[in-house]
Amino acid sequence: MSLDAIADPVRLSIVRHLADHPGASLPELAGAAGVHLNTARPHATALEDAAVIEREPAAPSGRGRPRLGYRLAAGWSPPTADFRGLAELMSAAVLRAGPDAGELRRVGEEWGRYLQGRPGAHDVQTDVPLALSRLGFDARVEDGRVELRSCPCSLVVPDRPELVCGLAAAVVEGVLEGSGSGLTVAGGDHDPDRRRCSLELTRTRRAGPRRTRRRATRDA
């Protein structure tokens, strides 16, 4: 399945809502995504064209035309846990967001919320590694940090490996938000040479943009 159709926060919101509310109408999808109806309409059309969602008429109730609803297409599922799923999401997100780091972060956060599933109390030490594993990362939560081993950053985007780590941090943010843990990503270390990244978790409010420090390479 190509992920370029859902490499957008609005479309991910629509898909997440339909996962829990099949048959939702377009106005309901717009409300779930927090956008105007006219903004949601082309996103829903794009998801239809990509065979991610399908229209379904609701059961007749009284006079007038039956209400039109949407549901996830049969057989649609998130990517498998390999580098191919991450690479496809990365390429789609980067192509859509371009140099806009804020938009790329929103894509990652929305994807993290999608992977998290239903909001509520969850075990962060289990859910964060599970969500990241579905994008090809080997992750552990240890002593208030998320440790990424064998990070695919230099394999997926060799020229800009920090984009992959930034996307991973955004995915973690989305998972943490959905878990209700009260945690957030405060910063991190990025070492593409060793293919290891580390994200610091904190319970304090985020005071500013996320910091990602890149260590000097061996050749520097």
VOTORTOR-785457 format. One record per residue (C-alpha): residue number from 1; residue in one letter; chain; x, y, z. Coordinates in pm, whole numbers, plus 50000, padded with zeros to 5 digits. Example, Ala and Ser with C-alpha at 12.3 -4.5 7.8 and 13.67 -1.06 7.14 Angstrom:
residues 2
{pos = 1; code = a; unit = A; xx = 51230; yy = 49550; zz = 50780}
{pos = 2; code = s; unit = A; xx = 51367; yy = 49894; zz = 50714}
***
This chain:
residues 220
{pos = 1; code = m; unit = A; xx = 50000; yy = 50000; zz = 50000}
{pos = 2; code = s; unit = A; xx = 50131; yy = 50345; zz = 49910}
{pos = 3; code = l; unit = A; xx = 50147; yy = 50582; zz = 50207}
{pos = 4; code = d; unit = A; xx = 50161; yy = 50906; zz = 50012}
{pos = 5; code = a; unit = A; xx = 49781; yy = 50928; zz = 50030}
{pos = 6; code = i; unit = A; xx = 49790; yy = 50957; zz = 50409}
{pos = 7; code = a; unit = A; xx = 50113; yy = 51154; zz = 50456}
{pos = 8; code = d; unit = A; xx = 49904; yy = 51449; zz = 50570}
{pos = 9; code = p; unit = A; xx = 49769; yy = 51527; zz = 50920}
{pos = 10; code = v; unit = A; xx = 49414; yy = 51585; zz = 50796}
{pos = 11; code = r; unit = A; xx = 49400; yy = 51255; zz = 50611}
{pos = 12; code = l; unit = A; xx = 49550; yy = 51066; zz = 50902}
{pos = 13; code = s; unit = A; xx = 49286; yy = 51220; zz = 51129}
{pos = 14; code = i; unit = A; xx = 49014; yy = 51105; zz = 50889}
{pos = 15; code = v; unit = A; xx = 49153; yy = 50751; zz = 50877}
{pos = 16; code = r; unit = A; xx = 49189; yy = 50735; zz = 51257}
{pos = 17; code = h; unit = A; xx = 48830; yy = 50854; zz = 51304}
{pos = 18; code = l; unit = A; xx = 48693; yy = 50599; zz = 51059}
{pos = 19; code = a; unit = A; xx = 48884; yy = 50321; zz = 51233}
{pos = 20; code = d; unit = A; xx = 48669; yy = 50386; zz = 51541}
{pos = 21; code = h; unit = A; xx = 48358; yy = 50531; zz = 51374}
{pos = 22; code = p; unit = A; xx = 48281; yy = 50350; zz = 51047}
{pos = 23; code = g; unit = A; xx = 48002; yy = 50516; zz = 50854}
{pos = 24; code = a; unit = A; xx = 48096; yy = 50868; zz = 50967}
{pos = 25; code = s; unit = A; xx = 47971; yy = 51148; zz = 50744}
{pos = 26; code = l; unit = A; xx = 48189; yy = 51409; zz = 50579}
{pos = 27; code = p; unit = A; xx = 48089; yy = 51679; zz = 50834}
{pos = 28; code = e; unit = A; xx = 48184; yy = 51438; zz = 51112}
{pos = 29; code = l; unit = A; xx = 48520; yy = 51371; zz = 50948}
{pos = 30; code = a; unit = A; xx = 48582; yy = 51743; zz = 50912}
{pos = 31; code = g; unit = A; xx = 48506; yy = 51788; zz = 51282}
{pos = 32; code = a; unit = A; xx = 48740; yy = 51507; zz = 51379}
{pos = 33; code = a; unit = A; xx = 49020; yy = 51662; zz = 51173}
{pos = 34; code = g; unit = A; xx = 48947; yy = 52011; zz = 51302}
{pos = 35; code = v; unit = A; xx = 48903; yy = 52162; zz = 50956}
{pos = 36; code = h; unit = A; xx = 48623; yy = 52320; zz = 50751}
{pos = 37; code = l; unit = A; xx = 48395; yy = 52093; zz = 50549}
{pos = 38; code = n; unit = A; xx = 48532; yy = 52234; zz = 50223}
{pos = 39; code = t; unit = A; xx = 48884; yy = 52150; zz = 50338}
{pos = 40; code = a; unit = A; xx = 48795; yy = 51794; zz = 50435}
{pos = 41; code = r; unit = A; xx = 48615; yy = 51717; zz = 50109}
{pos = 42; code = p; unit = A; xx = 48921; yy = 51701; zz = 49875}
{pos = 43; code = h; unit = A; xx = 49113; yy = 51503; zz = 50137}
{pos = 44; code = a; unit = A; xx = 48833; yy = 51246; zz = 50152}
{pos = 45; code = t; unit = A; xx = 48827; yy = 51232; zz = 49772}
{pos = 46; code = a; unit = A; xx = 49203; yy = 51171; zz = 49764}
{pos = 47; code = l; unit = A; xx = 49167; yy = 50888; zz = 50015}
{pos = 48; code = e; unit = A; xx = 48890; yy = 50738; zz = 49802}
{pos = 49; code = d; unit = A; xx = 49105; yy = 50761; zz = 49489}
{pos = 50; code = a; unit = A; xx = 49385; yy = 50582; zz = 49674}
{pos = 51; code = a; unit = A; xx = 49144; yy = 50304; zz = 49783}
{pos = 52; code = v; unit = A; xx = 49201; yy = 50384; zz = 50152}
{pos = 53; code = i; unit = A; xx = 48837; yy = 50468; zz = 50226}
{pos = 54; code = e; unit = A; xx = 48505; yy = 50393; zz = 50061}
{pos = 55; code = r; unit = A; xx = 48163; yy = 50557; zz = 50055}
{pos = 56; code = e; unit = A; xx = 47864; yy = 50376; zz = 50194}
{pos = 57; code = p; unit = A; xx = 47503; yy = 50499; zz = 50203}
{pos = 58; code = a; unit = A; xx = 47344; yy = 50491; zz = 50547}
{pos = 59; code = a; unit = A; xx = 47021; yy = 50303; zz = 50604}
{pos = 60; code = p; unit = A; xx = 46716; yy = 50509; zz = 50497}
{pos = 61; code = s; unit = A; xx = 46550; yy = 50699; zz = 50779}
{pos = 62; code = g; unit = A; xx = 46249; yy = 50902; zz = 50681}
{pos = 63; code = r; unit = A; xx = 46216; yy = 51113; zz = 50370}
{pos = 64; code = g; unit = A; xx = 46494; yy = 51244; zz = 50156}
{pos = 65; code = r; unit = A; xx = 46811; yy = 51094; zz = 50026}
{pos = 66; code = p; unit = A; xx = 46998; yy = 50862; zz = 50263}
{pos = 67; code = r; unit = A; xx = 47300; yy = 51011; zz = 50435}
{pos = 68; code = l; unit = A; xx = 47634; yy = 50930; zz = 50277}
{pos = 69; code = g; unit = A; xx = 47898; yy = 50785; zz = 50508}
{pos = 70; code = y; unit = A; xx = 48252; yy = 50657; zz = 50477}
{pos = 71; code = r; unit = A; xx = 48442; yy = 50354; zz = 50599}
{pos = 72; code = l; unit = A; xx = 48793; yy = 50215; zz = 50564}
{pos = 73; code = a; unit = A; xx = 48838; yy = 50009; zz = 50251}
{pos = 74; code = a; unit = A; xx = 48841; yy = 49634; zz = 50297}
{pos = 75; code = g; unit = A; xx = 49193; yy = 49503; zz = 50342}
{pos = 76; code = w; unit = A; xx = 49346; yy = 49842; zz = 50421}
{pos = 77; code = s; unit = A; xx = 49604; yy = 49828; zz = 50699}
{pos = 78; code = p; unit = A; xx = 49908; yy = 50023; zz = 50825}
{pos = 79; code = p; unit = A; xx = 50254; yy = 49932; zz = 50695}
{pos = 80; code = t; unit = A; xx = 50439; yy = 49624; zz = 50808}
{pos = 81; code = a; unit = A; xx = 50732; yy = 49643; zz = 51049}
{pos = 82; code = d; unit = A; xx = 51018; yy = 49685; zz = 50804}
{pos = 83; code = f; unit = A; xx = 51234; yy = 49962; zz = 50657}
{pos = 84; code = r; unit = A; xx = 51015; yy = 49971; zz = 50348}
{pos = 85; code = g; unit = A; xx = 50722; yy = 50107; zz = 50547}
{pos = 86; code = l; unit = A; xx = 50939; yy = 50376; zz = 50705}
{pos = 87; code = a; unit = A; xx = 51104; yy = 50465; zz = 50375}
{pos = 88; code = e; unit = A; xx = 50769; yy = 50503; zz = 50205}
{pos = 89; code = l; unit = A; xx = 50626; yy = 50717; zz = 50483}
{pos = 90; code = m; unit = A; xx = 50943; yy = 50929; zz = 50494}
{pos = 91; code = s; unit = A; xx = 50953; yy = 50990; zz = 50122}
{pos = 92; code = a; unit = A; xx = 50584; yy = 51075; zz = 50109}
{pos = 93; code = a; unit = A; xx = 50604; yy = 51306; zz = 50410}
{pos = 94; code = v; unit = A; xx = 50917; yy = 51485; zz = 50290}
{pos = 95; code = l; unit = A; xx = 50774; yy = 51532; zz = 49942}
{pos = 96; code = r; unit = A; xx = 50458; yy = 51678; zz = 50092}
{pos = 97; code = a; unit = A; xx = 50620; yy = 51891; zz = 50361}
{pos = 98; code = g; unit = A; xx = 50934; yy = 51994; zz = 50171}
{pos = 99; code = p; unit = A; xx = 51158; yy = 52205; zz = 50393}
{pos = 100; code = d; unit = A; xx = 50873; yy = 52277; zz = 50637}
{pos = 101; code = a; unit = A; xx = 50994; yy = 52106; zz = 50955}
{pos = 102; code = g; unit = A; xx = 50673; yy = 52198; zz = 51134}
{pos = 103; code = e; unit = A; xx = 50457; yy = 52018; zz = 50880}
{pos = 104; code = l; unit = A; xx = 50684; yy = 51712; zz = 50890}
{pos = 105; code = r; unit = A; xx = 50651; yy = 51708; zz = 51269}
{pos = 106; code = r; unit = A; xx = 50271; yy = 51727; zz = 51244}
{pos = 107; code = v; unit = A; xx = 50271; yy = 51429; zz = 51007}
{pos = 108; code = g; unit = A; xx = 50484; yy = 51229; zz = 51250}
{pos = 109; code = e; unit = A; xx = 50275; yy = 51320; zz = 51553}
{pos = 110; code = e; unit = A; xx = 49951; yy = 51231; zz = 51377}
{pos = 111; code = w; unit = A; xx = 50104; yy = 50902; zz = 51262}
{pos = 112; code = g; unit = A; xx = 50207; yy = 50829; zz = 51621}
{pos = 113; code = r; unit = A; xx = 49852; yy = 50890; zz = 51741}
{pos = 114; code = y; unit = A; xx = 49727; yy = 50660; zz = 51468}
{pos = 115; code = l; unit = A; xx = 49966; yy = 50381; zz = 51567}
{pos = 116; code = q; unit = A; xx = 49874; yy = 50429; zz = 51932}
{pos = 117; code = g; unit = A; xx = 49512; yy = 50351; zz = 51863}
{pos = 118; code = r; unit = A; xx = 49237; yy = 50440; zz = 52106}
{pos = 119; code = p; unit = A; xx = 49334; yy = 50716; zz = 52350}
{pos = 120; code = g; unit = A; xx = 49360; yy = 50630; zz = 52717}
{pos = 121; code = a; unit = A; xx = 49598; yy = 50493; zz = 52976}
{pos = 122; code = h; unit = A; xx = 49865; yy = 50276; zz = 52817}
{pos = 123; code = d; unit = A; xx = 50206; yy = 50136; zz = 52906}
{pos = 124; code = v; unit = A; xx = 50457; yy = 50373; zz = 52746}
{pos = 125; code = q; unit = A; xx = 50743; yy = 50123; zz = 52780}
{pos = 126; code = t; unit = A; xx = 50544; yy = 49882; zz = 52565}
{pos = 127; code = d; unit = A; xx = 50358; yy = 50115; zz = 52329}
{pos = 128; code = v; unit = A; xx = 50645; yy = 50341; zz = 52218}
{pos = 129; code = p; unit = A; xx = 50872; yy = 50053; zz = 52103}
{pos = 130; code = l; unit = A; xx = 50576; yy = 49879; zz = 51939}
{pos = 131; code = a; unit = A; xx = 50475; yy = 50188; zz = 51740}
{pos = 132; code = l; unit = A; xx = 50833; yy = 50253; zz = 51629}
{pos = 133; code = s; unit = A; xx = 50888; yy = 49888; zz = 51538}
{pos = 134; code = r; unit = A; xx = 50604; yy = 49919; zz = 51286}
{pos = 135; code = l; unit = A; xx = 50815; yy = 50183; zz = 51110}
{pos = 136; code = g; unit = A; xx = 51137; yy = 49981; zz = 51116}
{pos = 137; code = f; unit = A; xx = 51302; yy = 50105; zz = 51437}
{pos = 138; code = d; unit = A; xx = 51450; yy = 49892; zz = 51716}
{pos = 139; code = a; unit = A; xx = 51354; yy = 50100; zz = 52019}
{pos = 140; code = r; unit = A; xx = 51366; yy = 50068; zz = 52397}
{pos = 141; code = v; unit = A; xx = 51241; yy = 50295; zz = 52676}
{pos = 142; code = e; unit = A; xx = 51504; yy = 50303; zz = 52948}
{pos = 143; code = d; unit = A; xx = 51555; yy = 50546; zz = 53238}
{pos = 144; code = g; unit = A; xx = 51338; yy = 50820; zz = 53093}
{pos = 145; code = r; unit = A; xx = 51484; yy = 50797; zz = 52744}
{pos = 146; code = v; unit = A; xx = 51385; yy = 50633; zz = 52417}
{pos = 147; code = e; unit = A; xx = 51690; yy = 50454; zz = 52276}
{pos = 148; code = l; unit = A; xx = 51687; yy = 50379; zz = 51902}
{pos = 149; code = r; unit = A; xx = 51930; yy = 50105; zz = 51800}
{pos = 150; code = s; unit = A; xx = 52017; yy = 50021; zz = 51440}
{pos = 151; code = c; unit = A; xx = 51843; yy = 50344; zz = 51344}
{pos = 152; code = p; unit = A; xx = 51767; yy = 50340; zz = 50968}
{pos = 153; code = c; unit = A; xx = 51826; yy = 50717; zz = 50937}
{pos = 154; code = s; unit = A; xx = 52139; yy = 50689; zz = 50721}
{pos = 155; code = l; unit = A; xx = 51982; yy = 50415; zz = 50508}
{pos = 156; code = v; unit = A; xx = 51651; yy = 50583; zz = 50433}
{pos = 157; code = v; unit = A; xx = 51767; yy = 50941; zz = 50371}
{pos = 158; code = p; unit = A; xx = 52150; yy = 50933; zz = 50349}
{pos = 159; code = d; unit = A; xx = 52183; yy = 51303; zz = 50271}
{pos = 160; code = r; unit = A; xx = 51961; yy = 51420; zz = 50557}
{pos = 161; code = p; unit = A; xx = 51949; yy = 51146; zz = 50822}
{pos = 162; code = e; unit = A; xx = 51831; yy = 51396; zz = 51084}
{pos = 163; code = l; unit = A; xx = 51491; yy = 51403; zz = 50910}
{pos = 164; code = v; unit = A; xx = 51430; yy = 51039; zz = 51000}
{pos = 165; code = c; unit = A; xx = 51523; yy = 51095; zz = 51364}
{pos = 166; code = g; unit = A; xx = 51305; yy = 51406; zz = 51373}
{pos = 167; code = l; unit = A; xx = 51015; yy = 51206; zz = 51235}
{pos = 168; code = a; unit = A; xx = 51077; yy = 50933; zz = 51493}
{pos = 169; code = a; unit = A; xx = 51067; yy = 51194; zz = 51770}
{pos = 170; code = a; unit = A; xx = 50737; yy = 51326; zz = 51635}
{pos = 171; code = v; unit = A; xx = 50592; yy = 50974; zz = 51622}
{pos = 172; code = v; unit = A; xx = 50691; yy = 50928; zz = 51987}
{pos = 173; code = e; unit = A; xx = 50517; yy = 51257; zz = 52069}
{pos = 174; code = g; unit = A; xx = 50200; yy = 51129; zz = 51907}
{pos = 175; code = v; unit = A; xx = 50215; yy = 50801; zz = 52099}
{pos = 176; code = l; unit = A; xx = 50278; yy = 50983; zz = 52428}
{pos = 177; code = e; unit = A; xx = 49985; yy = 51217; zz = 52367}
{pos = 178; code = g; unit = A; xx = 49752; yy = 50927; zz = 52293}
{pos = 179; code = s; unit = A; xx = 49873; yy = 50733; zz = 52595}
{pos = 180; code = g; unit = A; xx = 49778; yy = 51007; zz = 52842}
{pos = 181; code = s; unit = A; xx = 50116; yy = 50962; zz = 53010}
{pos = 182; code = g; unit = A; xx = 50184; yy = 51333; zz = 53057}
{pos = 183; code = l; unit = A; xx = 50529; yy = 51281; zz = 52903}
{pos = 184; code = t; unit = A; xx = 50681; yy = 51472; zz = 52614}
{pos = 185; code = v; unit = A; xx = 51003; yy = 51464; zz = 52412}
{pos = 186; code = a; unit = A; xx = 51240; yy = 51726; zz = 52555}
{pos = 187; code = g; unit = A; xx = 51542; yy = 51674; zz = 52331}
{pos = 188; code = g; unit = A; xx = 51778; yy = 51410; zz = 52204}
{pos = 189; code = d; unit = A; xx = 52110; yy = 51295; zz = 52065}
{pos = 190; code = h; unit = A; xx = 52152; yy = 51197; zz = 51702}
{pos = 191; code = d; unit = A; xx = 52447; yy = 50983; zz = 51589}
{pos = 192; code = p; unit = A; xx = 52399; yy = 50865; zz = 51229}
{pos = 193; code = d; unit = A; xx = 52750; yy = 50715; zz = 51212}
{pos = 194; code = r; unit = A; xx = 52667; yy = 50464; zz = 51484}
{pos = 195; code = r; unit = A; xx = 52301; yy = 50449; zz = 51375}
{pos = 196; code = r; unit = A; xx = 52194; yy = 50524; zz = 51732}
{pos = 197; code = c; unit = A; xx = 51959; yy = 50796; zz = 51850}
{pos = 198; code = s; unit = A; xx = 51832; yy = 50883; zz = 52195}
{pos = 199; code = l; unit = A; xx = 51525; yy = 51089; zz = 52290}
{pos = 200; code = e; unit = A; xx = 51485; yy = 51240; zz = 52636}
{pos = 201; code = l; unit = A; xx = 51140; yy = 51221; zz = 52795}
{pos = 202; code = t; unit = A; xx = 51015; yy = 51468; zz = 53054}
{pos = 203; code = r; unit = A; xx = 50694; yy = 51553; zz = 53236}
{pos = 204; code = t; unit = A; xx = 50749; yy = 51927; zz = 53217}
{pos = 205; code = r; unit = A; xx = 50571; yy = 52139; zz = 52960}
{pos = 206; code = r; unit = A; xx = 50742; yy = 52186; zz = 52629}
{pos = 207; code = a; unit = A; xx = 50901; yy = 52531; zz = 52652}
{pos = 208; code = g; unit = A; xx = 51004; yy = 52568; zz = 52292}
{pos = 209; code = p; unit = A; xx = 51097; yy = 52384; zz = 51972}
{pos = 210; code = r; unit = A; xx = 51236; yy = 52038; zz = 52015}
{pos = 211; code = r; unit = A; xx = 51616; yy = 52024; zz = 52022}
{pos = 212; code = t; unit = A; xx = 51810; yy = 51758; zz = 51837}
{pos = 213; code = r; unit = A; xx = 52187; yy = 51767; zz = 51879}
{pos = 214; code = r; unit = A; xx = 52401; yy = 51598; zz = 51618}
{pos = 215; code = r; unit = A; xx = 52726; yy = 51457; zz = 51742}
{pos = 216; code = a; unit = A; xx = 53046; yy = 51515; zz = 51555}
{pos = 217; code = t; unit = A; xx = 53127; yy = 51239; zz = 51310}
{pos = 218; code = r; unit = A; xx = 53445; yy = 51042; zz = 51329}
{pos = 219; code = d; unit = A; xx = 53590; yy = 51233; zz = 51034}
{pos = 220; code = a; unit = A; xx = 53526; yy = 51579; zz = 51182}
***
